[in-house]
């Protein structure tokens, strides 16, 4: 982007994103046509009207249009477009924001409704411009057109009913009061993320409702490594039409479908121990610069493939949003499970146990996490020697098999031999 002599020059292929904090109605457009067109010009009004019409459809940054559709629709050149746009900026109908992402340059055009009639004619600069361009006669005509509707003069005594004449005031009624809960500490926002700017870019809801989801939204920024404009585009897709509130489940689905591996701006790295191997130094650098969703995908890719499970997404979100671990610490925790322990997926129970111990140890950097991993020795169950008492079990004969008789005594044998002799049967001793 170049800026010279008050003009901004850019390529027509730069992306366009349109946003408005309040609905702009047909009445607003009529008022803009009557009061602003004389000094912003017909093309200026056409551009304003066109951008207002694009508001419901211009939500996805990854599928954005470029400036060519504006230039072709209005049949204007790029320099003329810049001049017309600057007129809208000067009179408060438009604010232009500039940023870049992985797809290139983005110009966000934030639209504002024209001033109400009373404020417009009290604003000497705008009223003076209108008077200059339309002359006194037309100026007075417009004043009358937007003045009191109906009869010019109203006479008579005011006999309207008062509130207490119609409604009974119950002094015993106790209105419910809302006490703001004490904050347990907000998620630390990186220097390159401004929650206020992000809130101003989200369409379809209010800043107050966004503030209720602040921790969740900031965790989405940390986990997926997206900037304010990109996150605002995704959040606008997750606004409920009936409540105008953020649906966190839908936003998570949108973020997963459009997840990116954009590398975050590297922070100033802390001094690391010189005895680290090159592989470990690279691991620490990746943990500090990659968003958690990109880091876990990178680890699985290096292991030969695999996808990130629902439980793993939930675990990462919980560690950042609820436990409030830094992103680089969560990355090292993921690496310990998938790389160090060579698991296919993160064992949530083990990882949560380690995270709990790291909180007590105040582990707040990738280097400190690596130190903790190298010192950590998972407890193993103590081996016990069990002496088994060997008992010999005699096999049981089937129930229909006759049981063996007890041993015969000597007297019984002699008696049997005597009986045999009587029968003249020869026997051997």
C-alpha positions as CSV (number, residue, x, y, z in Angstrom):
1,X,0.0,0.0,0.0
2,X,1.3,3.4,-0.9
3,X,0.1,6.8,0.4
4,X,1.1,10.0,-1.4
5,X,-0.5,13.5,-1.2
6,X,-3.5,12.2,0.7
7,X,-4.4,9.5,-1.9
8,X,-4.1,5.8,-1.4
9,X,-3.1,3.8,-4.5
10,X,-3.9,0.1,-4.7
11,X,-4.5,-2.6,-7.2
12,X,-8.0,-3.3,-8.4
13,X,-7.5,-7.0,-7.4
14,X,-7.4,-6.0,-3.7
15,X,-10.2,-7.7,-1.7
16,X,-13.3,-5.9,-0.6
17,X,-15.0,-6.4,2.8
18,X,-18.1,-4.4,3.8
19,X,-19.3,-3.9,7.4
20,X,-21.8,-1.8,9.3
21,X,-22.5,-1.5,13.0
22,X,-26.1,-0.5,12.5
23,X,-28.8,-1.3,9.9
24,X,-29.0,1.3,7.1
25,X,-32.6,1.6,6.1
26,X,-34.3,2.9,2.9
27,X,-35.2,6.1,4.9
28,X,-31.4,6.6,5.5
29,X,-30.7,6.2,1.8
30,X,-33.5,8.7,0.9
31,X,-32.0,11.2,3.4
32,X,-28.5,10.6,2.0
33,X,-29.8,11.2,-1.6
34,X,-31.5,14.5,-0.7
35,X,-28.9,16.0,1.7
36,X,-25.5,14.4,0.8
37,X,-25.7,13.8,-3.0
38,X,-25.2,17.5,-3.9
39,X,-21.6,17.5,-2.6
40,X,-20.6,13.8,-2.7
41,X,-21.9,13.6,-6.3
42,X,-24.1,11.1,-8.1
43,X,-21.3,8.5,-8.3
44,X,-20.6,9.0,-4.6
45,X,-24.2,8.2,-3.8
46,X,-24.2,5.3,-6.2
47,X,-21.1,3.8,-4.5
48,X,-22.6,4.3,-1.0
49,X,-25.9,2.7,-2.1
50,X,-24.1,-0.2,-3.7
51,X,-22.0,-0.9,-0.6
52,X,-25.1,-0.9,1.5
53,X,-26.7,-3.4,-0.8
54,X,-23.6,-5.7,-0.5
55,X,-23.7,-5.8,3.3
56,X,-25.8,-9.1,3.6
57,X,-23.6,-10.9,1.0
58,X,-20.1,-9.8,1.8
59,X,-19.2,-12.0,4.8
60,X,-16.6,-14.5,3.8
61,X,-13.0,-13.2,3.6
62,X,-11.8,-16.4,1.9
63,X,-14.4,-15.9,-0.9
64,X,-14.2,-12.2,-1.2
65,X,-14.5,-10.2,-4.3
66,X,-12.0,-7.7,-5.5
67,X,-12.6,-4.0,-6.6
68,X,-13.2,-4.9,-10.2
69,X,-16.9,-5.7,-9.5
70,X,-17.3,-2.1,-8.1
71,X,-15.5,-0.4,-11.0
72,X,-17.4,-2.4,-13.6
73,X,-20.8,-1.9,-11.9
74,X,-20.4,1.9,-11.6
75,X,-18.4,2.3,-14.8
76,X,-15.7,4.3,-13.1
77,X,-11.9,4.2,-13.3
78,X,-9.7,3.4,-10.3
79,X,-8.5,7.0,-9.7
80,X,-12.1,8.2,-9.9
81,X,-13.2,5.5,-7.4
82,X,-10.5,6.7,-5.0
83,X,-11.7,10.3,-5.2
84,X,-15.4,9.3,-4.7
85,X,-14.5,7.1,-1.8
86,X,-12.6,9.9,-0.1
87,X,-15.6,12.1,-0.3
88,X,-17.7,9.5,1.5
89,X,-14.9,9.3,4.1
90,X,-14.7,13.0,4.6
91,X,-18.5,13.4,5.3
92,X,-18.6,10.5,7.8
93,X,-20.5,8.0,5.6
94,X,-17.6,5.6,5.3
95,X,-14.4,4.5,7.1
96,X,-11.7,2.6,5.2
97,X,-9.6,0.0,7.0
98,X,-6.5,-1.7,5.5
99,X,-4.9,-5.0,6.3
100,X,-3.3,-8.0,4.6
101,X,-3.8,-11.8,5.0
102,X,-2.6,-14.9,3.2
103,X,-4.7,-14.1,0.1
104,X,-3.5,-10.5,-0.2
105,X,-4.6,-7.0,0.5
106,X,-8.0,-6.3,2.1
107,X,-9.9,-3.0,2.2
108,X,-12.8,-3.0,4.8
109,X,-15.4,-0.4,4.1
110,X,-17.3,0.4,7.3
111,X,-20.5,2.1,6.6
112,X,-22.4,4.6,8.7
113,X,-25.9,5.9,8.4
114,X,-26.3,9.6,7.5
115,X,-27.0,12.1,10.3
116,X,-30.6,12.7,11.3
117,X,-32.1,15.9,9.9
118,X,-31.8,17.9,13.1
119,X,-28.1,17.0,13.6
120,X,-27.4,17.6,9.9
121,X,-28.6,21.2,9.8
122,X,-26.9,21.9,13.1
123,X,-23.6,20.6,11.7
124,X,-22.3,23.9,10.1
125,X,-19.8,22.2,7.8
126,X,-22.3,19.8,6.2
127,X,-25.1,22.4,6.1
128,X,-22.7,24.9,4.6
129,X,-21.7,22.5,1.9
130,X,-25.4,21.8,1.0
131,X,-26.1,25.5,0.9
132,X,-23.1,26.1,-1.4
133,X,-24.0,23.4,-3.9
134,X,-27.8,23.8,-4.1
135,X,-28.4,27.5,-3.3
136,X,-30.7,29.2,-0.9
137,X,-34.0,28.3,-2.5
138,X,-33.3,24.6,-2.6
139,X,-31.8,24.7,0.8
140,X,-34.9,26.2,2.3
141,X,-37.1,23.7,0.4
142,X,-35.1,20.8,1.9
143,X,-35.4,22.3,5.4
144,X,-39.2,22.5,5.0
145,X,-39.4,19.0,3.5
146,X,-37.8,17.5,6.6
147,X,-39.4,19.9,9.1
148,X,-42.6,19.2,11.1
149,X,-45.1,17.0,9.3
150,X,-48.7,18.0,9.0
151,X,-50.1,21.4,10.0
152,X,-47.5,24.0,10.6
153,X,-49.1,25.6,13.6
154,X,-50.7,23.7,16.4
155,X,-53.1,25.5,18.9
156,X,-55.0,24.3,22.0
157,X,-54.4,23.2,25.5
158,X,-52.5,20.0,26.3
159,X,-55.1,17.7,27.9
160,X,-53.1,14.5,27.4
161,X,-53.2,11.9,30.3
162,X,-50.3,11.6,32.7
163,X,-48.5,8.4,33.5
164,X,-49.9,8.0,37.1
165,X,-53.4,8.8,35.8
166,X,-53.4,5.7,33.7
167,X,-50.9,3.3,35.4
168,X,-50.6,2.5,39.1
169,X,-47.1,2.7,40.5
170,X,-46.4,-0.1,42.9
171,X,-43.8,1.2,45.4
172,X,-43.3,-2.3,46.8
173,X,-42.0,-3.7,43.6
174,X,-38.4,-4.6,43.8
175,X,-36.7,-4.7,40.4
176,X,-34.1,-7.4,39.9
177,X,-30.6,-6.1,39.9
178,X,-27.7,-7.6,38.0
179,X,-24.3,-7.8,39.8
180,X,-21.4,-8.3,37.5
181,X,-19.4,-11.3,38.5
182,X,-15.8,-10.7,39.5
183,X,-13.5,-11.5,36.6
184,X,-11.2,-14.4,37.1
185,X,-8.7,-12.9,34.8
186,X,-9.1,-12.3,31.0
187,X,-7.1,-14.3,28.5
188,X,-3.9,-12.5,27.6
189,X,-4.3,-11.0,24.2
190,X,-1.3,-10.8,21.9
191,X,-0.1,-7.4,20.9
192,X,-1.2,-7.9,17.3
193,X,-4.9,-8.5,18.3
194,X,-7.2,-5.7,19.3
195,X,-10.5,-6.9,20.7
196,X,-12.2,-3.5,20.3
197,X,-11.3,-3.3,16.6
198,X,-12.5,-6.9,16.1
199,X,-15.8,-6.1,17.8
200,X,-16.4,-3.1,15.5
201,X,-16.0,-5.4,12.4
202,X,-18.5,-8.1,13.4
203,X,-21.9,-7.7,11.7
204,X,-25.4,-8.6,13.1
205,X,-24.8,-8.1,16.8
206,X,-23.7,-5.6,19.5
207,X,-20.4,-5.0,21.2
208,X,-22.1,-5.8,24.5
209,X,-23.0,-9.3,23.4
210,X,-19.6,-9.9,21.9
211,X,-18.1,-8.9,25.2
212,X,-20.0,-11.8,26.9
213,X,-18.1,-14.2,24.6
214,X,-14.7,-12.4,25.0
215,X,-12.7,-15.3,26.4
216,X,-14.1,-17.8,23.8
217,X,-13.4,-15.4,20.9
218,X,-9.9,-14.6,22.0
219,X,-9.2,-18.4,22.4
220,X,-10.4,-18.9,18.8
221,X,-7.9,-16.2,17.8
222,X,-5.1,-17.9,19.7
223,X,-6.0,-21.5,18.6
224,X,-6.4,-20.7,14.9
225,X,-3.9,-17.8,14.6
226,X,-6.2,-15.5,12.7
227,X,-6.3,-11.7,12.8
228,X,-9.2,-9.4,13.8
229,X,-10.6,-9.0,10.3
230,X,-10.6,-12.8,9.5
231,X,-12.1,-13.7,12.9
232,X,-14.7,-11.0,12.5
233,X,-15.7,-12.5,9.1
234,X,-16.1,-16.0,10.6
235,X,-17.9,-14.6,13.7
236,X,-20.4,-12.8,11.5
237,X,-21.4,-16.2,10.0
238,X,-22.1,-17.5,13.5
239,X,-24.5,-14.8,14.6
240,X,-28.0,-16.2,15.4
241,X,-30.7,-14.4,13.4
242,X,-33.3,-14.6,16.2
243,X,-31.2,-13.6,19.2
244,X,-28.4,-11.7,17.4
245,X,-25.9,-13.5,19.6
246,X,-22.8,-15.6,18.9
247,X,-23.4,-19.3,18.5
248,X,-20.1,-20.7,19.7
249,X,-20.8,-24.2,18.2
250,X,-21.4,-22.8,14.8
251,X,-18.3,-20.6,15.0
252,X,-16.2,-23.6,15.9
253,X,-17.5,-25.5,12.9
254,X,-16.8,-22.5,10.6
255,X,-13.3,-22.2,12.0
256,X,-12.6,-25.9,11.5
257,X,-13.9,-25.8,8.0
258,X,-11.7,-22.8,7.2
259,X,-8.9,-23.6,9.5
260,X,-5.6,-22.2,8.3
261,X,-2.0,-22.9,8.9
262,X,-0.9,-19.2,8.8
263,X,2.1,-18.7,10.9
264,X,1.7,-16.1,13.6
265,X,4.1,-13.2,14.0
266,X,7.1,-14.7,15.8
267,X,7.7,-13.2,19.3
268,X,11.0,-12.2,20.6
269,X,12.4,-15.6,21.7
270,X,13.8,-16.1,25.1
271,X,17.4,-17.3,25.4
272,X,17.5,-21.1,25.2
273,X,20.1,-23.5,26.5
274,X,23.0,-24.0,24.2
275,X,23.1,-27.7,24.8
276,X,19.8,-28.2,23.0
277,X,20.0,-30.2,19.8
278,X,19.1,-28.6,16.5
279,X,15.9,-30.7,16.4
280,X,14.8,-29.5,19.8
281,X,15.6,-25.8,19.0
282,X,13.4,-26.1,15.9
283,X,10.7,-27.7,18.0
284,X,10.7,-24.8,20.4
285,X,10.6,-22.3,17.5
286,X,7.6,-24.1,15.9
287,X,5.8,-24.2,19.3
288,X,6.3,-20.4,19.7
289,X,5.2,-19.4,16.2
290,X,2.5,-21.8,15.1
291,X,-1.1,-21.6,16.1
292,X,-2.1,-24.7,18.1
293,X,-4.4,-26.2,15.4
294,X,-1.6,-25.7,12.8
295,X,1.0,-27.2,15.2
296,X,-0.9,-30.4,15.9
297,X,-1.6,-30.9,12.2
298,X,2.1,-30.4,11.5
299,X,3.1,-33.0,14.1
300,X,0.7,-35.5,12.7
301,X,1.9,-34.8,9.2
302,X,5.5,-35.4,10.2
303,X,4.5,-38.7,11.8
304,X,3.0,-39.9,8.5
305,X,-0.5,-38.6,8.5
306,X,-3.7,-38.7,10.6
307,X,-6.4,-36.3,11.3
308,X,-7.1,-34.1,14.4
309,X,-10.0,-35.7,16.4
310,X,-12.9,-33.9,18.0
311,X,-11.5,-34.7,21.5
312,X,-8.2,-33.1,20.5
313,X,-9.8,-29.9,19.3
314,X,-11.8,-29.8,22.5
315,X,-8.7,-30.5,24.6
316,X,-6.8,-27.6,23.0
317,X,-9.7,-25.2,23.4
318,X,-10.1,-26.2,27.1
319,X,-6.4,-25.7,27.8
320,X,-6.4,-22.2,26.3
321,X,-9.9,-20.9,27.2
322,X,-10.4,-22.5,30.7
323,X,-7.0,-23.5,32.0
324,X,-5.4,-20.4,30.3
325,X,-2.1,-22.0,29.3
326,X,-0.2,-20.1,26.7
327,X,-0.4,-21.4,23.1
328,X,3.3,-22.4,23.0
329,X,2.9,-24.4,26.2
330,X,-0.2,-26.2,24.8
331,X,1.9,-27.0,21.7
332,X,4.6,-28.6,23.8
333,X,2.0,-30.6,25.7
334,X,0.7,-31.9,22.3
335,X,4.2,-32.7,21.1
336,X,4.9,-34.7,24.3
337,X,1.8,-36.9,23.7
338,X,2.2,-37.4,20.0
339,X,6.0,-37.1,19.5
340,X,7.7,-38.0,22.7
341,X,5.3,-40.8,23.7
342,X,4.6,-41.7,20.0
343,X,0.8,-41.8,20.4
344,X,-1.6,-41.6,17.5
345,X,-3.9,-39.2,19.4
346,X,-3.5,-37.1,22.6
347,X,-4.4,-39.0,25.7
348,X,-6.5,-36.4,27.4
349,X,-6.3,-37.8,30.9
350,X,-2.5,-37.9,30.9
351,X,-2.2,-34.5,29.2
352,X,-4.6,-32.9,31.8
353,X,-2.5,-34.4,34.6
354,X,0.7,-32.9,33.1
355,X,-1.0,-29.5,32.5
356,X,-2.1,-29.5,36.2
357,X,1.5,-30.0,37.3
358,X,2.8,-27.4,34.9
359,X,0.4,-24.8,36.4
360,X,1.9,-25.5,39.8
361,X,5.4,-25.2,38.3
362,X,4.4,-21.9,36.6
363,X,5.5,-23.2,33.2
364,X,4.8,-20.3,30.8
365,X,7.1,-20.8,27.8
366,X,8.0,-23.5,25.3
367,X,11.5,-23.7,26.8
368,X,10.2,-24.2,30.3
369,X,7.8,-26.9,29.0
370,X,10.7,-28.7,27.3
371,X,12.7,-28.6,30.6
372,X,9.7,-30.0,32.4
373,X,9.3,-32.8,29.9
374,X,12.9,-33.8,30.2
375,X,12.6,-34.0,34.0
376,X,9.3,-35.7,34.0
377,X,9.3,-39.4,34.7
378,X,5.9,-41.0,34.6
379,X,5.3,-43.1,37.6
380,X,5.1,-46.9,37.0
381,X,3.4,-49.4,39.2
382,X,5.7,-51.2,41.7
383,X,6.4,-54.8,40.8
384,X,5.2,-57.3,43.4
385,X,6.3,-61.0,43.7
386,X,3.4,-63.2,44.3
387,X,4.3,-66.8,45.5
388,X,1.7,-69.1,44.3
389,X,0.9,-72.1,46.4
390,X,0.9,-75.1,44.1
391,X,-1.9,-77.5,45.0
392,X,-2.4,-80.7,43.2
393,X,-5.9,-81.5,42.3
394,X,-6.9,-85.1,41.7
395,X,-9.0,-85.5,38.6
396,X,-12.6,-86.4,39.4
397,X,-14.0,-89.4,37.7
398,X,-17.4,-89.2,35.9
399,X,-20.3,-89.9,38.1
400,X,-21.2,-93.1,36.2
401,X,-17.8,-94.6,36.7
402,X,-17.6,-97.0,39.7
403,X,-15.4,-95.7,42.4
404,X,-12.3,-97.8,43.4
405,X,-12.7,-99.8,46.6
406,X,-10.3,-99.3,49.5
407,X,-7.3,-101.6,49.8
408,X,-8.1,-105.2,50.9
409,X,-6.6,-106.4,54.2
410,X,-4.4,-109.7,54.6
411,X,-7.2,-111.6,56.5
412,X,-9.6,-111.0,53.7
413,X,-7.1,-112.4,51.1
414,X,-6.6,-115.6,53.2
415,X,-10.3,-116.1,53.5
416,X,-10.7,-115.8,49.8
417,X,-8.0,-118.3,49.1
418,X,-9.6,-120.8,51.4
419,X,-12.8,-120.5,49.6
420,X,-11.0,-121.1,46.3
421,X,-9.4,-124.3,47.6
422,X,-12.8,-125.7,48.4
423,X,-13.7,-125.2,44.8
424,X,-10.6,-127.2,43.7
425,X,-9.2,-124.2,41.9
426,X,-5.4,-124.2,41.6
427,X,-3.8,-121.0,42.6
428,X,-0.3,-119.8,42.7
429,X,1.3,-118.3,45.7
